[in-house]
Amino acid sequence: MVDRAVSYEDLESAFDADDEHARLLELASESPDREALVAELARTAHVELRAWVAHALPDLVERGAVTVDVASSALLQIARRDSDVDIRDEAVRSLLAVDPEAARDLVPLLRRRLNSRDYFSPVTAMWTLATLGESSARAAIQEYGRRV
């Protein structure tokens, strides 16, 4: 059991572990201030930690380590603001798993991402819009299909 706040050094050292995902989940789950830790990880400069938290939040919710609201808030922040397109896309996928209703807040952003120059971001946007049953995006998705 961790009786202090988990530091970046603790988390960074877990990347060297044989099963880094399990070790990071354990550290994050046992941290006494998990909400603050998740919020920090969502905005850290450490790209691997941002990527990990975007991927791991559904597992942390499933373990009961963080609430759906905490996870959704962090994932929305990452999906909207992260500088890395892959991390933004992972946050969108995780948000769909954790809180599909919260993912609806991203519909305007996802529609804009259909025009992204990145190859995968429009695919993630189309998949998410379709998963949400967002029929209002149908014309935009069809237009994307004609362009590629």
C-alpha positions in Angstrom: 0.0 0.0 0.0 1.3 3.4 -0.9 1.0 5.9 2.0 2.2 8.9 0.1 1.5 10.6 -3.1 3.0 8.7 -6.1 5.8 10.7 -7.7 6.7 10.9 -11.4 9.9 9.1 -10.5 7.7 6.2 -9.1 5.8 6.1 -12.3 8.8 6.5 -14.6 10.6 3.7 -12.8 7.6 1.4 -13.5 8.2 1.7 -17.2 11.3 -0.4 -16.6 9.3 -3.2 -14.9 8.6 -6.5 -16.7 4.8 -5.8 -16.7 4.8 -2.0 -16.7 1.0 -1.7 -17.3 0.3 -3.8 -14.2 2.8 -1.9 -12.1 1.5 1.5 -13.2 -2.1 0.4 -12.4 -1.0 -0.8 -9.0 0.8 2.5 -8.2 -2.1 4.6 -9.5 -4.7 2.5 -7.7 -2.9 2.6 -4.4 -2.0 6.3 -4.4 -4.0 8.1 -1.7 -4.7 11.1 -3.9 -5.7 9.3 -7.2 -7.8 12.2 -8.5 -5.0 14.7 -8.3 -2.6 12.1 -9.8 -4.9 11.5 -12.8 -5.3 15.2 -13.4 -1.5 15.6 -13.3 -0.9 12.7 -15.6 -3.4 14.2 -18.1 -1.3 17.3 -18.5 2.3 16.1 -17.8 5.0 16.8 -20.3 6.0 13.2 -20.1 4.5 11.8 -23.3 4.6 8.1 -22.3 2.7 8.9 -19.0 0.1 10.8 -20.9 -0.3 7.9 -23.4 -0.5 5.5 -20.5 -3.2 7.4 -18.6 -5.3 7.8 -21.7 -5.1 4.0 -22.2 -5.4 2.9 -18.6 -8.3 5.0 -17.3 -10.9 2.4 -18.2 -8.9 -0.2 -16.2 -8.7 2.3 -13.2 -12.4 2.8 -13.4 -13.0 -0.9 -13.5 -10.8 -1.4 -10.5 -12.8 1.3 -8.6 -9.6 3.3 -8.3 -11.1 6.4 -9.9 -14.7 7.4 -10.5 -16.2 7.7 -14.0 -16.4 11.4 -13.5 -12.7 11.8 -12.7 -11.8 9.5 -15.7 -14.2 11.4 -18.1 -12.9 14.8 -17.1 -9.3 13.7 -17.7 -10.1 12.0 -21.0 -12.0 15.0 -22.3 -9.1 17.2 -21.4 -6.7 14.9 -23.2 -8.9 14.4 -26.2 -9.3 18.2 -26.7 -5.9 19.5 -25.8 -3.1 16.9 -26.1 -0.4 17.8 -28.5 0.0 14.2 -29.7 -2.7 13.0 -32.2 -2.2 9.4 -31.1 -2.8 10.2 -27.5 -5.9 12.3 -28.4 -7.3 9.4 -30.3 -6.6 6.9 -27.5 -8.4 9.3 -25.1 -11.4 9.3 -27.4 -11.5 5.5 -27.5 -11.1 5.2 -23.7 -13.8 7.8 -23.2 -16.2 5.7 -25.3 -15.5 2.8 -23.0 -15.8 4.7 -19.8 -18.6 7.2 -20.5 -20.2 7.3 -23.9 -22.5 10.1 -22.9 -19.5 12.3 -22.1 -18.0 11.4 -25.5 -21.0 13.2 -27.1 -19.3 16.5 -25.9 -16.6 15.8 -28.5 -19.0 15.6 -31.5 -18.2 19.1 -32.8 -14.4 18.4 -32.4 -14.7 15.0 -34.0 -16.5 16.5 -37.0 -13.6 18.9 -37.5 -11.1 16.0 -37.2 -12.7 14.5 -40.3 -10.6 17.2 -42.1 -7.4 16.4 -40.3 -4.3 15.8 -42.5 -3.3 12.9 -40.1 -4.2 9.6 -41.6 -5.7 7.9 -38.5 -7.4 10.8 -36.7 -10.3 11.0 -39.3 -10.7 7.2 -39.0 -11.0 7.5 -35.2 -13.4 10.4 -35.6 -15.6 8.4 -38.1 -15.6 5.3 -35.9 -16.5 7.4 -32.8 -19.3 9.3 -34.6 -20.7 6.1 -35.9 -20.5 4.4 -32.5 -22.3 7.3 -31.0 -25.0 6.9 -33.7 -24.4 10.5 -34.7 -26.4 10.6 -37.9 -25.8 14.4 -38.2 -22.2 13.5 -39.2 -23.3 11.2 -42.0 -22.8 13.8 -44.8 -19.4 14.9 -43.4 -18.3 11.2 -43.2 -19.4 10.6 -46.8 -17.6 13.7 -47.9 -14.4 12.4 -46.3 -14.9 9.1 -48.1 -15.0 11.0 -51.5 -11.8 12.9 -50.7 -9.7 9.9 -49.9 
